[in-house]
Amino acid sequence: MFDPSYTEEQAALVEGARKFAAEHIIPVAGEYDEKGEHPDKVFRAAWELGLMNVEVPDAYGGLGLSTLEGCLIAEEIAYGCAGMATSMVCNHLSMLPLMIAGTDAQKDKYLNWLTSEFVFASYCCSEPEAGSDVAGMRSRLTKDGDGWVLNGQKRWITNGAYASFYTGFATIDPELRHKGITAFVLPRDTPGITVGKKENKLGQRASNTVDVTFEDVRLTKDNILGEPGRGFAVAMETFDKSRPMIAAQCTASSVARWTSRLSTPTSARRLAFPSHSTRLSSS
Ligand SMILES: Cc1cc2nc3c(=O)[nH]c(=O)nc-3n(C[C@H](O)[C@H](O)[C@H](O)COP(=O)(O)OP(=O)(O)OC[C@H]3O[C@@H](n4cnc5c(N)ncnc54)[C@H](O)[C@@H]3O)c2cc1C
């Protein structure tokens, strides 16, 4: 049976993340959200404390935490600021295709990069016309000698303007739908990559969300993750292992919304659902 109590280590992780949110995030969250700015100083402090890249295996310098432990941390951070949490967990999302389909050499290069330097990585799956429908993506990989040429536009890419490398997906033939999807990894300085429009979002404004365009980007076999045409399964497994963190962030945001409402003078004067609010505030 599932045991909902924390181990000593998990309780310490929650405590540490909660303290970080109270000291480093909550005091500046409103300001960064209003300005729509990427809080580099906060992220650097989180990276130095080991609150980013927590699921990178210890062989690559990470803490090797489980999905549950990653969720416990994400929940505490998101209580402070949903946008900062989205940006902080994005390295996890981006490293999953490497963990799932990367060779030892690819993991060695990119996972060690995340843990040895304060850097961001982005995950390039969504496109203007393809969100939930991953198999409908149009970004195209065309064979060219021993390598490939990538062309396409990605949208809603978290940390896209700050990433040092991108993992992502393109198709070798759109007609093949899910059987054409191919996973890749590319350093940011590869010629042909441009960061475009930044989304002016309603929420999560401290998280950078941009377009990333690939124009005649040349890839070698070192940039392909797994077998060409087998990337759809990599994308789905990535979502299986990353969406729990998004759920944890949503739970935290709901709790934060209620507690801030209950602690303001407005809530004392104006209670839309008195019995419900009283129960929550006294619990
Ligand atoms: C803040 C933010 C950050 C993001 N960061 C990234 C990122 O880093 N990388 C990245 O690749 N993407 C990112 N995204 C994009 C995100 O993954 C997509 O928004 C998501 O996949 C949904 O796609 P969509 O918005 O096109 O919605 P749609 O796919 O158009 O879906 C709209 C609605 O229709 C429903 N729906 C869709 N298809 C079906 C169906 N067949 N049957 C029934 N219902 C259906 C969906 O559940 C949803 O409720 C981000 C988005 C946001 C808002």
The ligand as a MOL file (V3000), in Angstrom:
LIG
                    3D

  0  0  0     0  0            999 V3000
M  V30 BEGIN CTAB
M  V30 COUNTS 53 58 0 0 0
M  V30 BEGIN ATOM
M  V30 1 C 3.9450 28.2410 -19.6630 0
M  V30 2 C 4.1220 27.2220 -20.7410 0
M  V30 3 C 5.3620 26.6370 -20.9300 0
M  V30 4 C 5.5450 25.6840 -21.9370 0
M  V30 5 N 6.7960 25.1440 -22.1240 0
M  V30 6 C 6.9900 24.2730 -23.1460 0
M  V30 7 C 8.2980 23.7660 -23.4100 0
M  V30 8 O 9.2750 24.0750 -22.7040 0
M  V30 9 N 8.4560 22.9290 -24.4640 0
M  V30 10 C 7.4240 22.5490 -25.2510 0
M  V30 11 O 7.6410 21.7830 -26.1790 0
M  V30 12 N 6.1620 23.0220 -25.0450 0
M  V30 13 C 5.9250 23.8700 -24.0030 0
M  V30 14 N 4.6660 24.3600 -23.7730 0
M  V30 15 C 3.5690 23.9590 -24.6610 0
M  V30 16 C 2.6820 22.9160 -24.0100 0
M  V30 17 O 3.3480 21.7050 -23.9190 0
M  V30 18 C 1.4100 22.8620 -24.8780 0
M  V30 19 O 0.6850 24.0210 -24.5610 0
M  V30 20 C 0.6210 21.6300 -24.6260 0
M  V30 21 O 1.2720 20.5350 -25.2150 0
M  V30 22 C -0.8020 21.7340 -25.1790 0
M  V30 23 O -0.7580 22.0930 -26.5170 0
M  V30 24 P -1.6390 23.2970 -27.0790 0
M  V30 25 O -1.4570 24.4990 -26.1990 0
M  V30 26 O -1.3720 23.4220 -28.5370 0
M  V30 27 O -3.1350 22.8230 -26.8580 0
M  V30 28 P -3.9790 21.8560 -27.7780 0
M  V30 29 O -3.1830 20.6580 -28.1530 0
M  V30 30 O -4.5710 22.6590 -28.9060 0
M  V30 31 O -5.1070 21.4180 -26.7690 0
M  V30 32 C -6.1440 22.3490 -26.3770 0
M  V30 33 C -7.1430 21.5800 -25.5310 0
M  V30 34 O -7.7370 20.5160 -26.2960 0
M  V30 35 C -7.5360 19.2540 -25.6270 0
M  V30 36 N -7.2820 18.2330 -26.6640 0
M  V30 37 C -6.2850 18.2390 -27.5800 0
M  V30 38 N -6.3750 17.1610 -28.3660 0
M  V30 39 C -7.4450 16.4520 -27.9430 0
M  V30 40 C -8.0680 15.2450 -28.3670 0
M  V30 41 N -7.6070 14.5360 -29.3920 0
M  V30 42 N -9.1560 14.8220 -27.6940 0
M  V30 43 C -9.6670 15.5390 -26.6510 0
M  V30 44 N -9.1210 16.7050 -26.2240 0
M  V30 45 C -8.0360 17.1610 -26.8510 0
M  V30 46 C -6.3410 19.4480 -24.7140 0
M  V30 47 O -6.3800 18.5570 -23.6010 0
M  V30 48 C -6.5130 20.8920 -24.2820 0
M  V30 49 O -7.4030 20.9900 -23.2040 0
M  V30 50 C 4.4490 25.2950 -22.7620 0
M  V30 51 C 3.1910 25.8800 -22.5580 0
M  V30 52 C 3.0250 26.8230 -21.5650 0
M  V30 53 C 1.6540 27.4170 -21.3790 0
M  V30 END ATOM
M  V30 BEGIN BOND
M  V30 1 1 1 2
M  V30 2 1 2 3
M  V30 3 2 2 52
M  V30 4 2 3 4
M  V30 5 1 4 5
M  V30 6 1 4 50
M  V30 7 2 5 6
M  V30 8 1 6 7
M  V30 9 1 6 13
M  V30 10 2 7 8
M  V30 11 1 7 9
M  V30 12 1 9 10
M  V30 13 2 10 11
M  V30 14 1 10 12
M  V30 15 2 12 13
M  V30 16 1 13 14
M  V30 17 1 14 15
M  V30 18 1 14 50
M  V30 19 1 15 16
M  V30 20 1 16 17
M  V30 21 1 16 18
M  V30 22 1 18 19
M  V30 23 1 18 20
M  V30 24 1 20 21
M  V30 25 1 20 22
M  V30 26 1 22 23
M  V30 27 1 23 24
M  V30 28 2 24 25
M  V30 29 1 24 26
M  V30 30 1 24 27
M  V30 31 1 27 28
M  V30 32 2 28 29
M  V30 33 1 28 30
M  V30 34 1 28 31
M  V30 35 1 31 32
M  V30 36 1 32 33
M  V30 37 1 33 34
M  V30 38 1 33 48
M  V30 39 1 34 35
M  V30 40 1 35 36
M  V30 41 1 35 46
M  V30 42 1 36 37
M  V30 43 1 36 45
M  V30 44 2 37 38
M  V30 45 1 38 39
M  V30 46 1 39 40
M  V30 47 2 39 45
M  V30 48 1 40 41
M  V30 49 2 40 42
M  V30 50 1 42 43
M  V30 51 2 43 44
M  V30 52 1 44 45
M  V30 53 1 46 47
M  V30 54 1 46 48
M  V30 55 1 48 49
M  V30 56 2 50 51
M  V30 57 1 51 52
M  V30 58 1 52 53
M  V30 END BOND
M  V30 END CTAB
M  END
